[in-house]
Amino acid sequence: MGSLVSYFFYPLLLGTTLALYVGAQLHGWNLATVFAWMGGARMALMLAVEFAYPARPEWKMTWASFRRDLKYMAVNGGLMGLLKFGLGWLALDMSRFNTGIVTNTSVLVEFLALLLVFEFFQYWYHRLSHVGTGRWGAWLWKVHVAHHLPDKVYLLMHPVGHPWNLLISLALVQWPLVALGARPESIFLFNALMGLQGLVSHFNVDIKAGPLNYLLVGAELHRFHHSADIAEAKNFGVLTPFWDLVFGTFVYAPKRLPAALGVQTPNQYPASSELGKVLALPFRSEG
């Protein structure tokens, strides 16, 4: 059963997402409603599979890590989840008024434009948050490091992060939708895949995507981004690895998992469960 999950669960998730997109076009379903139901059902199913078939048992959620996650959910998760869903839903609803660069092109061209423009800005923000130099680079890392302090990656740790980092990321997601003037079909597909890959990226299940790893960022790529070994902690894309491939930061090792997750020198940072100290990091001048 584990092999079936590894090789067929991700294609099932991706295929279902695309099928719902096609079904909505063919049958005139309300895209915002489909978006909401799809997100909830997908999360419930993935939680059940992750509990039953962890990639590594030591990376499973524990009561201690769940209590930590709840702290971040209280600060970030609920608000950010509502904002992401709300803005995604609003972008769908308001897109009928959009006029922009890609307004009169095909849905495929619109989607590719959204994908590449978003990922370009997201990639460089994400990369500079890791390798930026000087005071600005150090500040970006202190804003971003909260998401890398956990030594295990699973679905519900996704909200672990600094609210400033999440707000900047959210802005980078939403402005291409408005500036490029995309229609509802493109926005739905963009947000649906963003939601799927965001969950899959932090999925503690040894799912295999094969050649799709060169098109979409999933667990096999993003798990290395969370590696404690900075030599392999790359893969800065969040939806597609296109710019990682272009700029030479693509890491794909399908036959192994990272030896350890988290930061390379955890003793230099507060524990991820110390919420107040983690949130104060960007305001500290030392370190």
Residue pairs with C-beta under 8 A, 6 or more apart in sequence:
1 53
2 53
2 206
5 49
5 53
5 205
5 207
6 53
6 205
6 206
6 207
6 208
7 207
7 208
9 49
9 205
9 207
10 200
10 207
10 208
10 209
10 212
10 218
13 42
13 46
13 196
13 200
14 196
14 212
14 216
16 38
17 38
17 42
17 192
17 193
17 196
20 34
20 38
20 192
21 185
21 188
21 189
21 192
23 29
23 34
24 30
24 31
24 34
24 188
25 185
31 92
31 184
31 185
31 188
32 89
32 92
32 93
34 188
35 85
35 88
35 89
35 92
35 188
35 191
35 192
36 85
36 89
38 192
38 195
39 85
39 195
42 195
42 196
42 199
43 155
43 199
46 155
46 199
46 200
46 203
47 155
47 156
49 205
50 154
50 155
50 203
50 204
50 205
51 60
53 205
53 206
54 60
54 154
54 204
54 205
55 204
55 205
55 206
55 219
55 223
55 257
56 204
56 257
58 152
59 152
59 153
59 154
59 204
59 261
60 152
60 154
60 204
61 69
61 152
61 154
61 156
61 157
61 204
64 273
65 150
65 152
65 157
66 156
67 273
68 150
68 160
68 272
68 273
68 275
69 77
69 156
69 157
69 159
69 160
71 273
71 275
72 159
72 160
72 161
72 275
73 159
75 163
75 275
75 279
76 159
76 160
76 161
76 163
76 166
77 158
77 159
79 163
80 159
80 163
80 166
80 170
81 159
83 170
84 170
84 173
87 170
87 174
88 187
88 191
91 174
91 177
91 178
91 187
91 191
92 184
92 187
92 188
92 191
95 177
95 182
95 183
95 184
95 187
96 183
96 184
98 178
98 181
98 182
98 183
99 181
100 178
100 179
100 180
100 181
100 182
101 113
101 179
101 180
101 181
102 109
102 110
102 113
102 114
102 180
102 181
102 182
103 181
103 182
103 183
105 113
107 183
107 185
107 186
107 189
110 180
110 182
110 183
110 185
110 186
111 182
111 186
111 189
111 190
113 176
113 180
113 182
114 176
114 177
114 180
114 182
114 186
114 187
114 190
115 190
115 239
115 240
115 242
116 240
116 242
117 176
117 180
118 172
118 173
118 176
118 190
118 239
119 237
119 238
119 239
119 240
119 242
119 243
120 243
121 172
121 176
122 169
122 172
122 173
122 237
122 238
123 236
123 237
123 243
123 244
123 247
125 140
125 168
125 169
125 172
126 144
126 236
126 237
126 238
127 236
127 247
127 249
128 137
128 140
129 140
129 141
129 143
129 144
129 165
130 141
130 144
130 233
130 236
131 137
132 138
132 140
132 141
139 282
142 281
142 282
142 284
142 287
143 162
143 164
143 165
143 168
143 281
143 282
144 161
144 162
144 165
145 263
145 269
145 281
146 160
146 161
146 162
146 165
146 272
146 278
146 279
146 281
147 160
147 161
147 162
147 165
148 226
148 262
148 263
149 160
149 262
149 263
149 266
149 269
149 270
149 271
149 272
149 278
150 157
150 160
150 261
150 262
150 272
151 228
151 260
151 261
151 262
151 266
152 204
152 261
153 202
153 204
153 223
153 226
153 261
154 202
154 203
154 204
155 199
155 202
155 203
155 204
157 202
158 198
158 199
158 202
160 272
162 278
162 279
162 281
162 282
163 279
164 282
173 194
176 182
177 187
177 190
182 190
193 216
193 239
194 238
194 239
197 216
197 217
197 218
197 238
197 239
198 238
200 207
200 218
200 219
201 217
201 218
201 219
201 221
201 222
201 223
201 238
202 219
202 222
203 218
203 219
205 219
206 219
206 257
207 218
207 219
207 220
208 220
208 254
209 216
209 218
209 219
209 220
210 254
212 218
213 220
213 221
213 241
213 252
213 254
214 241
214 245
214 252
215 240
215 241
216 239
216 240
216 241
217 235
217 237
217 238
217 239
217 240
217 241
220 252
220 254
221 235
221 237
221 241
221 250
221 251
221 252
222 235
222 238
223 257
223 258
223 261
224 232
224 233
224 234
224 235
224 251
224 252
224 253
224 258
225 233
225 234
225 235
225 236
225 251
226 233
226 258
226 261
226 262
227 233
227 258
227 259
227 260
227 261
228 258
228 259
228 260
228 261
228 262
228 263
228 264
229 258
229 259
229 260
229 264
230 264
232 251
232 253
232 258
234 244
234 249
234 250
234 251
235 241
235 244
235 249
235 250
235 251
236 243
236 244
236 249
237 243
237 244
241 250
244 250
263 269
268 287
269 278
269 281
270 277
270 278
270 281
272 278
281 287
